[in-house]
Amino acid sequence: MSDRLSPPAPASHADPGPSPRSSGRGAALRRAAPLTAVLLVAVFLRFFRLTATGFNSDEAVYAGTSASLAGDPGLGSLFPVFRAHPVLFQSLVSLALRAHPGDWAARAVPALLGTATVAMTYALGRRLYGRRAGIVAALLLAVMPYHVVVSRQVLLDAPMTLGATAALYCVARYAESPSPRGLLATGAVLGLTFLAKETSIVLLGSLYAFFALTPSVRTRWRHLLPAFGMLMVVALAHPLSQALAGHSKAGGNYLLWQMFRKANHPYTFYGSEVPLAVGLLVVVAAVAGLVWLRRENTWRERLLVCWVAVPALFFTVWPVKGFQYLLPAAPVFAVLAGRTLVSFPRVARWQRVGAAVTVCAVVVATAVPAALAVTRPPTSTRFLAGSGGLPGGREAGHWVRANAPDGARLLAIGPSMANVVQYYGLRPVSALSVSPDPARRNPSYRPVPNPDRAMRDGTFQYLVWDAYTARRTPFFTAKFLDLVGRYHGRPVFTAHNADGVKVVVVYRVRAS
C-alpha cells in the first residue's frame, strides 16, 4: 500500500549521453574535417601572392578576351572575342572582371576552379579506392606544384582539368553500374570540357582505349549514341557561335597552323618536365602501386592509365608542346599515389595507418616548398610558357599607359611580350619576329613586312626589348637592336626582376 502511494523517484542527474541527432552531427563534422583542411591548404597555395607577378602572354590574351566580353572599351579593340579557342572560360572570367576589374579577379577564377578540382579528385579517389585514398589523393593534388602553378594563371587548362576529372568520375560510375545516365552525364561533361579547351577532345581516345581493353565493362549502342549526341550538342556551341559571328575561319586557320608549324620542344619534353612538376615521389608512388598491387588491378587502374597514356602520346607527337597541356593527368597521378599510400597489406591496422601517415608526410613535406616557390616571382630569364607570370611586362605596360600618347604604336621583338605590354599599356604592339608567310605564323598576329620602312615612315614611336625573347631568338634580337641604333633609340623605361636583372627596356625612337 505504501509502495503504491509513495511519490515517484526523482529523475537521475546522471548524463544520459548525446542525443542521436547531436552524435550524428559530430560524426559528420569529424568526417568533413580532413577534406576541409585539405581544401584550405589548396586555397592558400592558389591565392597566396596571386598577383605578385604580372600576366604572361597567354594570360594577357585570355584576360584581354574576357575584358572584351565584359565590354571594356580600351581592350575590346586590341583583343577580339573570337580567336582560336572557345570562350566558356573567358566568359566566366568576364563576369569576375565586371564585378572587380584587375589581375586578382581574373586569376581568382582559375584558382577557385583548381580548388574545385581538388574536391573532385577526392570524390574520384573515394569512389575508386575508398575515403582514405580520396583524402590522400586530394592532399597530394592540393600541394602538387604542377597543379598549383597552372591553376594560378588565366589559362584554359585549369577549367579543362576540372571538367576532365568530373568526366572521369562519371565514367567510373558507369563502369561500376552501367546505365544510360552514366554515359549521358559523361557526354555532357566532356562537351563542357571541350568548350573549356578544344584539345580535350583527345580524351575520347582515352575512352575508346579503355572500353576496347576492358571487355568486363560492356557498352551498348543505346548507351553510347545518346552520350555521343549529348557531347556533340554541347560542343557545337563553339563552332556555331563563331559561324553566327562571322568568324568561322578563325578556328580552322589556327588548327592548320598548329598542325604544320615547327615543333617548339623535343619529343622528350614531357618526360623531362612533367614528372618533376608533379613530384617524383608522387610519380614513383603511382607507378610502384601499379606494379606492387598488380594482382589487385582491375578496370579501375586500366581506366586511369588510359586517361593519361593517350593524351601523353598525342601531345608528344603533336608539334606544339605546352607545359600545361598534360594537367588532366595530375589528378590521376594523385589518385594512383593515394591508392598506393593507403595500401599496406599483411600488417596490423595501426602499423598500416602509421606507415601511410609517415609516407604521406614525407611526400607533402617535399611538395610544399616547391609549391610555395611557384608563388614567388621568377628570377631566371629563361621562361617556359605556362609556368607562371612574366616579370617586367606589367610594369612596362603601366609605364606605356601613363606616358605614351594616344595613338602611339610599339614594336617588340616577339609576340609574347607584345601581348603583355598591349594588355597593360592599352596601345597596339606589333612583333618583329612574326613571319609574313601565313603558313608560318599564328593567324591572330599581323606581320611587319618591312620594319625599316615602317620606322622611316614613323609608324612606331617605341621599341620594346625583353630578355626572355632575346634569349630565344638571337637573329631577331640583332635585327631589333639594329633598328634601335639606326633610329636613335633612347631608353625611357627599364624593368628588373627580383634579382635585379634587366628584363624589359622601352626605347623612344625617331625617324631622323
N, C-alpha and C positions, 0 to 999 in steps of 0.2 A: 504494500500500500504506500509506504513511504517512498519506495523507489519510483512509483508512478507519479507521485505528486512533487518530487524533487525537481528544481529548475534544470534546464539543460546545461550541460557542461560548457564553460567559456571556450571561445574559439582559441585554438592554439596560436601562439605567436611565432611558431617556427616558420622559416622561409619555405613557401611552397614550391620555389623554383621558378624559372622563367616560363612564361606562357608559350604555347606552341608558336604563336604569331611572332613574338619577340625573338624566340630562338631561331625561327626561320629567317628573320631579317638579319640577325647576327651572322648566320651561316652564309647568307648571300653576300654580306659585306666582306667576310673573310675570303670568299671565293673571288670577289671582284678586286680585292686589294692588289694582288700581284700584277694583273693586267693594267690596273690604273697606274701603278708605279712605273711599269714599262712605258706606257703612253706618255707619262710626264717626262721621262727621260727622252723619248722621241721628240716631244715638243721642244724641250730645252735645246737639244742639239740642232734642231732645224730652225729655230728662231734666234738663237744666240748670235749676236753680231751680224744680223741678217743683211744689213746694208753697209758693212764695213768696207766693201769694195763695190765699185760701180758695175754696171752690166757689161757682159761680153757681147760679141757681135750678134749671136743668135738671140740672146735675151733682148737686145735692143730692137731686133726685127719683130719678135713676138710681142714685146711690150708696145712697140710702135703701132702694130696692127690692132692691138687691144685698145690703145688710145684712140685710134681712128674709129673703131666700133663705138667707143664711148662718146664720140662727137668732138674730140679735141681738134680745134681748127688749125693749130700750129703743126701737129704731126700728121693730120689727115692727108695733106698734100705730099708728104715725104714718105709715108709708109702706107701703101694701098692695102685695102682689106683683103682682096683676093690675090694671093701669090701662089705658092705651090701646095700648101698644106690645108687641111680642113680647119675650121675656125671654132670648134667646140671649146677648146681650152682658152683660146683668145677671148671668146665671149664671156667665159667665167671671169677672166682677169679684167675685162672691161667693166663688169659690174663692180669689182673692187675699186677700180680707178674712178668710177663715178662717185663712189662714197668717200674715197680718200686718195686723191692723186699722189703719185710718188713711187719710189722704188720699193718701199716697205710693203705697201699694199699689193703691188704686183707679185712680189716674191712670197708674200704670205699665202697666196692661193696654192702654189705647188707645195709649200711647206705643210699646209693643212692636208692636202691630198696625200703627201708622203706619210704623215701620221696615220691617216685612214688606212693606208696600205699596211702599216704595222698591225693595226687591228684586224685587217683582212687576213694577214698571214697567221695570226693567232687562230682565227676561225678555220683556216685551211689545215694547219697543223693539228688542231684539236680533232677535226673530222677524220683525218687520216691516221693519227697515231695517239690520240688522247690529249687530255688537258695539259699535262706537264710538258709534253712535247710542243704543244701550241704556245705555252708561255715562254719556253726557251727559244723557240723559233722567232717569236715576236721580239724578244730581248736582243737576239743576235741581229735582226734587221734594224732595230732601233738604233744600235750603236755602229752599224756597218758603215765604214767610210764611203763606200761606193754609193749606197743609197742616200746617205746624209748629204754628200756634196751635190748630187744631181737634184735632189728634191729641194735644195735651197736656191735653185735657179729657175728663171722663167723659161722653161723648156717643155717640150711636149712629152718627154719621157716619163715624168712623174705621174701625170694622169693616165698615160698609156699603161704603166706598170700596175696602177690600181685596177684598171679595167681587166688587164690580163690575169691578175691574181683572182679577181672575182669570177672570171670565166673559168679558170682552173678549178675553183671551188664548185662551180655548177657542174663541171664535167665529173668531178669526184662524186658528187651526189648522184649523178646519173649512173655511174659505174656501180655504185653500191645498190641502187634500186632503179633499174631502167624504167623511165616513164617519159611520155612526150613532153611533160612540163620541164623536165630537167634539161633536155636538149633545146627546147624553145627558149628557156632562160639563157642558156649558153649562147645561142644565136643573137639574142638581143644585146647581151653584154659585149660580145665580140663586135657587134655593129657599132656600139658606142666607143669601144676601144679603137676601132678603125677611124672614127670621127675625131679621136684624140690625136692619132698619128697613123697615117695610112700604111706605114711599113709593118704594122701589127698584123696585116693580112697573112704574113708568113706563119702565124700561129695555126692557120688552117692546115698547114703541112704537118705541124706537130700533132694535131688531132687525127689526121689521116694515118700517120705513122703509128700512133697509139692504138687506134681501132684495128689497123691491119695486123699488128703484132700481138693483139690480145683477143684471141677467139673466145675467151671466157666472158668478155663483155660483149654481148650480142647487140648489134644495132639493127633497126628495122627502117625500111624506107618510109613508113608512115611516121617515124620519129625524125628522120634526117631531113626530109623535104620541107616540112613546116619550119624546122630550125634554120635551114639554109635560106628559106624565104624570108624569115624574120631578119636574119643578118642583112640580106640584100635590101630590104625595105628601109632599115635604119641607116645602112651605109650609103644608100643612094642620095641621102640628103646632101652629101658633099658635091658630087658632080652636078646634081640638079640645081643647087644654089649657084654654082659657077656658070652653068648654062643660062639660067634666068637672068644673071647679072651681066651676061655678055663676055665672060672671061673663060670660056670653055677650053681655050688653047693653053692657058697658064699651066694647068697640071700636066698636060701631055708634053709640053716643051720641057718642063722640069724633069719629067721621068726620062725622056730621051737623053738629056744632058747627063743625068746621074748614071745611066746605063753605059754610056760610051766615053765618059770623061776618064782622065788618067787617074790611076789609084793614088790615094793620098797617104796610105800606110802600107807596109808589107803584110804578107799573109800571117806573119807571126804576131801581129799587133795585139789581138785579143788575148792570146796565150801569155803575153808578157805583161799586159796592163791590167786585165780584169781580175785575175786571182789575187794580185797584190791589193787591189782596191776592195775586193770582197773581204779579204783577210785570209792569209794562208792557213791559219788554224781552222777556220770555218770550212774552207775547201777540203782540207785534209779530213776533217771530221765527216763531211758529207760523203766523200768518196770511200773513206775507210768503212763507213757504215754499210754502204752497198756491198762491199766485199765481206766484211766481218759477219753481217747478218744475211748473207746471200740465201741461206736456207729458208729464211722467213720472207724473202722478197715475193711480192705479188704484183697485181696490176697497178698498185699504188706507186711503186718505185718505177715501173715502166712508164707510167703517165708523167711523172716528174722528170725523168731522164729525157723523154721525147720533147717535153716542153722546153728544155734547154738546148738539146742537141740540134734540132732542126734550125732554129734561128742562128745558133752559133756557126753552123756550117754555111748557112745562106750568107750571113754578113762577112764571113771570112772570104768567100768567093766574090762577093759584091765589091765593086771598085771603091766605093765610099765607105770608110770605116770610122764611125764616130765613137768616141769613148763611152758615151751613154747609151749606145744602141742596144746593148745586152742587159740593160737594167731589169727587164722582166725575169731574168734568171736569178736575181738576188733573193727574192722570197723563196724560190725553190731551194737554193743552197741553204738558206736559213732553216727551212723545214727538214731537209735531209740531215743537216747537222744536229738539229734538235732531236730528231729520232735517235741518232747515234748516242747523244749525250745522256739520254734518259734510259738507255738500254744496256744494262749491265747484268746479264743473266748469271744464274748459278751462284749468287751471293746473297747474303742476308739483306733484308729490306733496308735497314739503317746503313749498311755498307753501300748499297746501291744509291741511296739518296745522297750520302756523303760524297761518294765519288762523282756523281753528277753535278752537285753543287760546286765542288772543287774545280772540276774541269771547266764548267761554265764561268766561274770566277776568273780563271786564267784567260779564257778566250775574251771575255769582256774587258779585262784589265789591259789586254794588248790592243783592243779595238778602240777604246775610248780616247786614248791620247791621239791616235790617228784621226778619229772623228773630230776632235777638238781642233786639230791642226788645220783642217779644211775650213774652219770658221775664221781663220786669220788671213789677212791679205797676203797673197803670194809675193815672194821676193825674187823669184827667178824671171829672167827674160825669155825663158823657154815656156811657151804657152800651149797647152793641149786643149783643144776645143771641147767644151762640156765639162771641164774640170774646175770651173769656178769663174769668179769675176775677173775683170781686166783692169789692173791698177793704172791710173793716169788718164784713162779715157773719159771718165765722168768729169774730172777736174778740167780737162782740156775743153770739153763741150760747154761747161758752165762759163769758162772764160770767153769762148766764142759767142755764146748767147749774150753776154754782158757787154762785149767790146766790138764785135764785128757788126758793121752796119747792116740794116735790112737790105736784101738783095745781093749780099756778098756770097761768093761761091768759094769752095775749098777743094783742094786736090790732095788726097792721101796716097800712100804707096799702094795699099791694098784695101779691099772692101771690108775687111774685119774692123779696122779702126775707123774707116769711113762710116760704117753703120752706127758705131758708138757715138762719135762726135756729132753726127747728124741728128741722133736722137736727143742728146742733151743740149746741143747747140742751136737746134731749130733752124739750121742753114743747110742747103744742099751740099753734099760732099761726094765727089767722084773719086774713082780709084785708077791709078796709073796702070796697075797690073791686069785690069780686065781686058781680055782678048777681044779684038774686033771680029774674030771668027765666031759666028753664032753657035757652032758646034762645040766650041771650047770654052764657053762661059756660062755662068748662071743666067738664065733668061731674065731674072729680076734686075740685073745690073746693066748699065749702059757704058760702053767703052768711050775712051777719049782717043779717037783715031790719030790725031796729030797734036800731041801735047805741046810741042814747041810753037806751033801756030796758035793754039789756044792761049798760051802765055803771052805771045806778042799782041794778040787781039784784046788782052785784058779780061779774058773770060774768068780767070781765077785770081783772086786777090790774096789768098792764103794757101800755104802748103803745110801739110801735117806729116811729120816723120814719127814713127814709133819703133821701139826696139824689137818688138815681137815680130813684126813683118820684116824688118831689116835683117833679122837673123835667118828667116826662111828664104828670102828672095834677094840674094846679093845683086842679081842683074838689074832688077827694077829699082833697088835701092841706089845703085850707082847712077842710074838714069835720073832718079829723083834728085839726088844731090847735085847733079849737073845742072838741073833746072834751078835749084836754089842758088847756085853760084852765078849762073848766067843772068838771072833776073833779080839780082841784088837782094837775095833773101836776108831778112833781119829777124832773129829770134825775138818774139814778143811774149812767149809763154813757154815755160818748161815744167813738166811734171816728173816727180821722182817716186819710186816705190818705197816700201818700208825700210829698205836697206840704203836708201839714198842714191840708188842707181837711176840715171836719167832714162825715162821710158817713153815720154812723149814731148815733142817740140813743135810749136806752131810758128811758122815763118810768115812774115809780111813781105810780099813781093811786089815789084812794079816792072812794067814792061820796058821802061827806058831809064 
